Amino acid sequence: MTRGRFIAFEGGEGAGKSTQAQMLAAALEAREIACVVTREPGGTPGAEAIRQLLLGLDGEGWHPRAEALLFAAARSDHVERLIRPALEAGKWVICDRFVDSSRAYQGGAGGLSDSDVLALHRVGSGGLLPDLTLLVEVSPETAAQRTRARDGGDADRIGGRDAAYHARVAAAFARFADAEPARFARIDGNRDAEAVHRAVLGALDAFGQAL
Ligand code: Z5A
């Protein structure tokens, strides 16, 4: 049995990751390639419960290190119970956010060191990395317009952090992509969804993951 491919979408809120994950899954299914679409934080019952703790908690919220541990714990359950078994069964896994989100949000923007975030990932998830990470990048104006149209101004605990925090997240993602060109493709997400989807398929092709 050939192992499946592990593809992650990354980027800021409103970049269009979930839309592109669904469009890629439809393209795979049209080619009769079995795939699983999942998300972080979440993807398993345990990780979805941790998602509620992370994004829904009222009051003072989590200290940055506690937040990083909770994301790593959710990911650990997700990797062991869903991602690895699906890959071993030969399915493609399309994941809406993965460890690079922890590196960008809890690391680059939140103040933890990259090596600490990666150490938690080694302990929790054996250091599993995607075969390809598609970084969907949009301007802050595009992101704000899309999330406003969808949520009417409501944001979760992390999405609601200030513009400087989100600018640090975007800068961190760009640094990771530039540092690891063999694993990342940067996609301009400001275009309409079909044009972004074509760029996603082009990136898969260029990375030798052609459909
Ligand atoms: N987080 C973290 O801190 N550390 C971690 O390790 C992980 C996560 C894994 C999860 O939020 C939060 O957790 C997130 C990071 C943090 N907070 N922030 N910021 P989430 O899962 O609830 O939400 P999100 O990941 O930020 O995604 P999102 O807001 O749903 O955005 P998206 O998936 O990138 O976008 P979308 O849902 O595909 O599209 C948004 C809207 O735009 C929607 O109405 C679409 O129909 C529309 N759209 C999409 N694409 C287009 C194009 N191309 N043109 C026009 N309109 C479009």
Residues whose N, C-alpha, C, O or C-beta is under 5 A from the ligand:
A	BS01	Z5A	G12 E13 G14 A15 G16 K17 S18 T19 Q20 E40 P41 F71 R97 F98 S101 S102 Y105 R146 R150 I158 G159 G189 R191 D192 A193
